[in-house]
């Protein structure tokens, strides 16, 4: 073979190898591009009725007082959060597994109930060997990150920045802090290490701006993460500590809404429950022993709405970043919270009760490749169901994830509009001394401190002020829910269900038709 022919052949083979390698690389890149990102925007202690998308759904049902429990607020709306739900799905019956920070969060990241994760109250960490959604996605090549409040580390180290290892599958955790509701964050002199810039909330909001106020600061870190990881599939959680107390927010949001436009909820002074046997979760105030400063409550509620508006504006910035990078439609975007806030309803603030405003949470999701715009899901589900559902949407193979290791239900078919009639409409919510079976319409609550359960028909009594347990019209549904509650308790080893006197009540209810 002459030298010229040999060189030509060698060049041809080299070109083929390079071309073939290029094709394989292109195929690999294309494959990666098809894997959706997962972005979870998580708030803390968020009443779902502060989002205008939920107000609109309630108004469509003619429930004006329920849509606007604190009054019709001029110029108040949440267009960016609404956009996620309107271009995707809104869930009207999403509940926290437990209406308390750490237990609910343990469920959302592991797919298990708090009695299984071991996180039955705040101040307990999830086990290091727990299977989390971040660990699963890490296995298949996802970049994973978390910023903001975590609240799943042992004890209460505030703020407890940046765990020193790849923490529960989250590779980028440098902006993760364990707990606290700091209002102003910044960097140390090195420009890398995060710090709490001002510990006192009242001082913090005076000097905080759109670079240092916690909600803005965390949104900026989210935008940076997207920029750094836009070329590969990623999962990112941004956990904003607002609108949790203290009810303070930076200017102009702190006084954006006139307190004169707000009023106390219609159930604040209700007398409907007088003469009823009260469970532990009914406050002293609700027992008509007043003394609470209702004027301060009005101010708190107005500033709470300001905090939600600040969150919404930052959601808008995050959506714009995804849109600018051309990855908006290839990102599963979820906006939600860990639990609700009573905000004065039934004379309560905060959480811990089975009432709707405490136990129900906002949940909107956008992923146009699978979820049709304008989808409304009414079936009852809870935070335990997230992991199975998100991994189903991503189409993670079972060799990376064993669904039998979780207690959640995959509701992805509901999101895709495929199985509303076949998906069982029931979920379970629990606290340290009560447990509830909840459907889209009914709520049955058993409490250790009661000799009689509480039962609500949410369709006829959306204010949850009438205990219908003794109404013979509902004996059948109460029996059915009690049977399912026993099955849930046995399957998940819920110690509340195994409390002797409470179990006797449940068993007795199953036998009445």
C-alpha positions in Angstrom: 0.0 0.0 0.0 1.5 3.3 -1.0 2.0 6.0 1.6 -0.7 8.4 0.1 -3.4 5.7 0.2 -2.4 4.7 3.8 -2.7 8.3 5.0 -6.1 8.7 3.3 -7.4 5.6 4.9 -6.1 6.7 8.3 -7.7 10.1 8.0 -11.0 8.5 6.9 -11.0 6.1 9.9 -10.2 9.0 12.3 -13.0 11.1 10.9 -15.4 8.2 11.3 -14.4 7.7 14.9 -14.8 11.4 15.7 -18.1 11.6 13.8 -19.4 8.5 15.6 -18.3 9.9 18.9 -20.0 13.2 18.1 -23.3 11.3 17.3 -23.1 9.4 20.6 -22.4 12.6 22.5 -25.3 14.3 20.7 -27.6 11.4 21.6 -26.4 11.5 25.2 -27.0 15.3 25.3 -30.5 14.9 23.7 -31.3 12.2 26.3 -30.2 14.4 29.1 -32.3 17.3 27.8 -35.4 15.1 27.8 -35.1 14.4 31.6 -37.1 17.1 33.3 -35.8 19.3 36.1 -37.7 19.4 39.4 -38.0 22.8 41.2 -39.9 22.9 44.5 -40.6 26.4 45.9 -41.6 25.8 49.5 -43.0 28.3 51.9 -43.6 28.0 55.7 -47.0 28.2 57.5 -48.9 29.3 54.4 -52.7 29.7 54.4 -53.9 28.6 51.0 -56.6 31.2 50.8 -54.0 34.0 50.5 -53.4 32.8 46.9 -55.8 34.3 44.4 -56.0 31.1 42.4 -57.7 29.4 45.4 -59.9 32.5 46.0 -61.2 32.2 42.4 -62.1 28.5 42.8 -64.0 29.2 46.0 -65.8 32.2 44.4 -66.8 29.9 41.5 -68.6 27.7 44.1 -70.3 30.8 45.6 -68.3 30.6 48.8 -67.6 34.4 49.1 -66.9 34.4 52.8 -64.5 31.5 52.5 -62.7 33.0 49.6 -62.2 36.3 51.4 -62.2 35.5 55.1 -60.3 38.7 56.0 -62.2 40.9 53.5 -61.8 41.8 49.8 -58.3 43.3 49.7 -57.9 46.0 47.0 -55.1 45.4 44.4 -54.1 42.1 46.1 -53.3 39.1 43.8 -50.6 36.5 43.3 -50.2 36.3 39.5 -47.0 34.4 39.3 -48.0 31.6 41.7 -51.4 31.6 39.9 -49.6 31.2 36.6 -48.0 27.9 37.7 -51.5 26.5 38.6 -53.3 27.9 35.6 -50.7 26.6 33.2 -50.7 23.3 35.0 -52.7 21.9 37.9 -54.1 23.2 41.2 -54.9 20.7 44.0 -57.8 21.7 46.2 -57.4 19.0 48.8 -53.6 18.7 49.5 -52.8 18.2 53.2 -49.8 18.1 55.4 -49.2 14.7 56.8 -48.9 16.5 60.1 -49.6 20.3 60.3 -46.2 21.0 61.9 -43.0 22.0 60.2 -40.5 19.1 60.7 -43.0 16.1 60.5 -44.6 17.3 57.3 -41.2 18.0 55.7 -39.9 14.6 56.6 -42.9 13.1 54.7 -42.4 15.2 51.6 -38.8 14.2 51.1 -39.0 10.5 52.1 -42.6 9.4 51.0 -43.3 8.1 54.5 -45.6 9.2 57.4 -43.9 10.9 60.4 -44.4 7.8 62.6 -42.2 6.0 60.1 -39.6 8.7 59.6 -39.4 9.1 63.4 -40.0 12.8 63.0 -43.2 13.1 65.0 -42.5 16.6 66.3 -40.0 19.5 65.6 -36.5 19.1 66.8 -36.0 15.5 65.5 -33.8 14.7 62.5 -34.5 12.2 59.8 -32.2 9.1 59.8 -29.0 9.4 57.7 -29.9 6.1 55.9 -33.4 7.3 54.9 -34.2 7.1 51.2 -34.9 10.6 50.0 -36.0 11.8 46.6 -32.7 13.7 46.4 -30.7 10.5 46.9 -32.7 8.8 44.2 -32.2 11.6 41.7 -28.6 11.8 42.6 -28.1 8.2 41.5 -29.3 8.9 38.0 -27.1 11.9 37.5 -29.2 14.9 38.7 -27.6 17.9 40.2 -29.3 18.4 43.5 -29.5 21.4 45.8 -31.3 23.0 48.7 -31.4 26.5 50.1 -33.3 27.9 53.0 -35.0 26.4 56.0 -34.5 22.6 56.3 -35.7 21.9 59.9 -34.9 18.2 59.8 -31.6 18.2 61.7 -31.5 16.8 65.3 -32.0 19.4 68.0 -32.4 23.1 67.1 -29.1 24.5 66.0 -29.9 28.0 64.7 -29.2 28.6 62.0 -27.0 25.5 61.5 -25.7 26.5 58.0 -24.4 24.1 55.4 -24.2 20.5 56.6 -20.6 19.3 56.1 -21.6 16.3 53.8 -23.8 15.6 50.8 -26.8 15.9 53.1 -29.6 13.4 52.4 -28.7 13.5 48.7 -28.5 17.3 48.4 -25.1 18.1 46.9 -25.3 21.8 46.9 -26.4 22.6 50.5 -24.2 25.6 51.3 -27.3 27.8 51.7 -29.3 25.3 53.7 -30.0 26.3 57.3 -31.7 24.1 59.9 -34.2 26.5 61.5 -35.1 30.1 62.3 -37.1 32.8 60.5 -34.4 35.3 59.9 -35.4 38.4 58.0 -32.0 39.5 56.6 -29.2 37.3 55.2 -25.8 38.2 53.7 -22.3 36.9 53.1 -19.2 37.0 55.3 -16.2 39.0 54.1 -15.1 36.1 51.9 -18.2 36.6 49.7 -19.0 32.9 50.0 -20.1 32.0 53.5 -23.7 32.9 54.3 -24.6 34.6 57.5 -27.6 36.1 59.4 -27.0 39.8 58.9 -29.4 40.9 61.7 -31.0 38.6 64.3 -33.7 40.9 65.5 -36.6 40.9 63.0 -37.7 44.5 63.7 -34.3 45.9 63.0 -33.7 43.6 60.0 -36.7 44.8 58.0 -35.6 48.4 58.4 -32.3 47.9 56.5 -33.1 44.8 54.4 -33.6 45.3 50.7 -34.2 43.2 47.6 -30.7 41.8 47.9 -30.6 40.9 51.6 -34.2 40.3 52.6 -34.4 36.5 53.2 -37.1 35.8 50.5 -35.2 37.8 47.9 -31.8 36.4 49.0 -33.0 32.8 48.6 -34.6 33.6 45.2 -31.2 35.0 44.1 -29.4 31.8 45.2 -32.0 29.8 43.2 -31.4 31.8 40.1 -27.7 31.3 40.5 -28.2 27.5 40.8 -30.3 27.4 37.7 -27.6 29.4 35.8 -24.9 26.9 37.0 -26.9 23.7 36.2 -29.1 24.7 33.3 -27.3 22.3 30.9 -28.1 19.2 32.9 -31.1 17.8 34.8 -31.4 19.2 38.3 -33.6 19.1 41.4 -33.6 22.1 43.6 -35.6 23.1 46.7 -35.8 26.7 47.8 -37.4 26.8 51.2 -38.6 30.3 52.1 -39.2 30.8 55.9 -42.1 33.3 55.1 -45.0 33.9 55.7 -44.4 32.2 59.1 -44.3 34.5 62.1 -42.9 37.1 63.0 -45.3 38.9 60.7 -42.8 41.4 59.4 -41.6 42.0 55.8 -39.3 44.5 54.1 -40.5 47.7 52.5 -42.6 48.3 50.6 -44.5 45.0 51.4 -44.8 45.6 55.2 -47.3 48.4 54.7 -48.4 47.6 51.2 -52.0 46.8 52.3 -54.1 49.1 54.4 -55.1 47.4 57.7 -58.4 49.2 57.4 -59.3 46.9 54.5 -59.0 43.8 56.7 -61.4 42.4 59.2 -61.4 39.4 61.5 -62.7 36.1 60.0 -66.4 35.4 60.5 -65.5 32.4 62.6 -63.3 34.4 65.0 -66.2 34.9 67.5 -68.4 32.0 66.5 -70.6 30.6 69.3 -71.5 27.5 67.3 -69.3 25.2 69.3 -70.6 26.2 72.8 -71.6 23.3 74.9 -69.4 20.9 72.9 -66.7 18.7 74.4 -63.5 20.4 73.4 -60.4 18.6 72.2 -56.9 19.8 73.1 -56.5 21.5 69.7 -59.3 24.0 70.4 -57.7 27.0 72.1 -58.7 28.7 75.3 -59.7 31.7 73.1 -62.1 29.5 71.2 -63.7 28.5 74.5 -64.9 32.1 74.6 -62.3 33.2 77.2 -61.3 36.3 75.2 -58.4 38.6 76.0 -56.5 38.3 72.7 -55.5 41.6 71.0 -57.6 41.5 67.9 -56.2 44.9 66.7 -52.7 43.4 66.6 -54.1 40.3 64.8 -55.5 42.6 62.0 -52.0 44.2 61.6 -50.4 40.7 61.5 -52.8 39.6 58.8 -52.2 42.6 56.6 -48.4 42.1 56.9 -48.8 38.4 56.3 -50.4 39.3 52.9 -47.5 41.6 52.2 -45.1 38.7 52.8 -47.0 36.5 50.4 -46.9 39.3 47.8 -43.1 39.4 48.2 -42.9 35.7 47.7 -45.1 35.9 44.6 -42.9 38.6 43.1 -39.8 36.4 43.6 -41.6 33.4 42.1 -42.0 35.6 39.1 -38.2 36.3 38.9 -37.5 32.5 39.1 -40.0 31.7 36.4 -38.4 34.4 34.2 -35.0 32.9 34.6 -36.2 29.5 33.6 -38.0 31.1 30.6 -34.9 33.1 29.6 -32.8 29.9 29.6 -35.4 28.0 27.5 -36.0 25.3 30.2 -39.3 26.5 31.6 -41.3 23.8 29.9 -38.8 21.1 30.7 -39.0 21.8 34.4 -41.6 20.4 36.8 -42.3 23.5 38.9 -44.1 23.1 42.3 -45.2 25.8 44.6 -46.4 24.6 48.0 -45.9 24.8 51.8 -45.3 22.6 54.8 -48.5 23.4 56.6 -51.1 26.2 56.9 -51.9 29.0 59.2 -55.2 29.7 60.9 -54.8 33.5 60.7 -57.6 34.1 63.1 -60.1 31.6 61.9 -61.9 29.9 64.8 -59.9 32.2 67.1 -56.7 30.5 66.2 -53.3 31.5 64.9 -50.6 29.2 63.4 -51.0 25.4 63.1 -51.4 22.1 64.8 -55.1 21.6 64.4 -57.0 19.5 61.8 -59.0 22.5 60.6 -58.6 23.3 56.9 -56.6 26.4 57.3 -54.0 24.6 59.4 -53.9 21.1 57.8 -54.6 22.0 54.1 -51.8 23.5 52.1 -51.5 25.3 48.7 -50.2 23.1 45.9 -49.8 24.2 42.3 -47.7 22.4 39.7 -46.7 23.1 36.1 -45.2 20.6 33.6 -46.9 21.1 30.2 -45.4 17.9 28.7 -47.7 15.9 31.0 -50.1 18.3 32.8 -52.8 20.1 30.8 -53.3 23.8 31.6 -56.3 24.4 33.8 -56.3 21.0 35.5 -58.1 21.0 38.9 -57.6 18.0 41.1 -60.0 17.6 44.0 -59.0 14.2 45.4 -57.5 14.3 48.9 -53.7 13.6 49.0 -50.9 14.7 51.3 -47.2 15.4 51.5 -46.4 11.7 52.0 -47.5 11.2 48.3 -45.1 13.7 46.8 -42.0 11.5 46.3 -43.8 8.7 44.5 -45.6 11.2 42.3 -42.6 13.3 41.3 -40.5 10.2 40.5 -43.3 8.9 38.3 -43.5 12.2 36.4 -39.7 12.0 35.9 -40.1 8.3 34.9 -37.4 7.0 37.3 -36.8 3.3 36.8 -37.6 0.9 39.7 -34.0 -0.2 39.9 -33.2 3.2 41.3 -36.3 3.6 43.4 -38.4 0.9 45.2 -42.0 2.2 45.5 -42.7 -0.4 48.2 -40.3 1.4 50.5 -42.7 4.4 50.7 -46.2 4.8 52.2 -47.2 7.4 49.7 -49.6 7.1 46.7 -48.5 8.1 43.2 -51.1 10.7 42.1 -49.4 11.6 38.8 -52.3 10.1 36.8 -54.6 12.6 38.5 -52.3 15.4 37.3 -52.5 13.9 33.8 -56.3 13.7 34.0 -56.4 9.9 33.7 -57.9 8.4 36.9 -60.0 10.8 39.0 -62.8 8.2 39.3 -60.5 5.3 40.2 -58.1 7.0 42.5 -59.3 6.6 46.1 -60.4 10.0 47.5 -59.0 9.7 51.0 -55.9 10.7 53.0 -54.8 10.7 56.6 -53.5 13.5 58.8 -52.1 13.2 62.3 -50.7 15.1 65.2 -49.3 13.9 68.5 -52.7 13.4 70.1 -55.2 13.3 67.2 -55.6 11.5 63.8 -58.0 12.3 60.9 -59.4 10.6 57.8 -60.0 13.3 55.2 -61.7 13.2 51.8 -62.6 16.0 49.4 -65.9 16.4 51.4 -65.6 14.8 54.8 -63.3 15.0 57.8 -63.4 12.6 60.7 -61.2 13.4 63.7 -60.4 11.1 66.6 -58.6 12.7 69.6 -57.1 11.1 72.7 -58.7 13.8 74.9 -62.2 13.2 73.7 -64.9 10.6 74.4 -66.6 11.5 71.1 -65.0 12.1 67.7 -65.6 15.2 65.6 -67.0 14.9 62.1 -67.4 17.7 59.5 -69.2 17.8 56.2 -67.0 20.3 54.4 -69.4 20.9 51.6 -72.4 21.9 53.9 -70.2 23.3 56.7 -67.0 24.8 55.2 -66.4 26.8 58.4 -66.1 23.5 60.4 -68.3 24.7 63.2 -70.9 21.8 63.4 -69.9 18.4 64.7 -72.2 16.0 62.9 -70.9 12.8 64.5 -74.3 12.0 66.1 -76.3 12.8 63.0 -77.8 9.4 61.8 -77.6 10.6 58.2 -73.8 10.2 58.3 -73.4 6.9 60.2 -72.5 5.0 57.0 -69.8 7.4 55.9 -68.4 7.6 59.4 -68.2 3.8 59.6 -66.5 3.7 56.2 -63.9 6.3 57.2 -63.3 4.6 60.5 -62.6 1.3 58.8 -60.1 3.0 56.5 -58.5 4.8 59.4 -57.9 1.5 61.2 -56.4 0.0 58.1 -54.1 3.1 57.7 -53.1 2.9 61.4 -52.2 -0.8 61.1 -50.3 -0.4 57.9 -48.2 2.6 59.0 -48.0 1.6 62.7 -49.5 4.8 63.9 -49.3 4.8 67.7 -52.3 7.1 68.0 -54.5 4.5 66.4 -53.1 1.9 68.9 -54.0 4.1 71.9 -56.5 1.8 73.6 -59.4 4.1 74.3 -59.1 5.8 71.0 -59.0 2.5 69.1 -62.1 1.4 71.0 -63.9 4.5 69.7 -62.9 3.8 66.1 -63.9 0.1 66.3 -67.2 1.0 67.8 -67.8 3.5 64.9 -67.1 0.8 62.3 -69.9 -1.3 63.7 -72.6 1.4 63.3 -74.3 1.6 59.9 
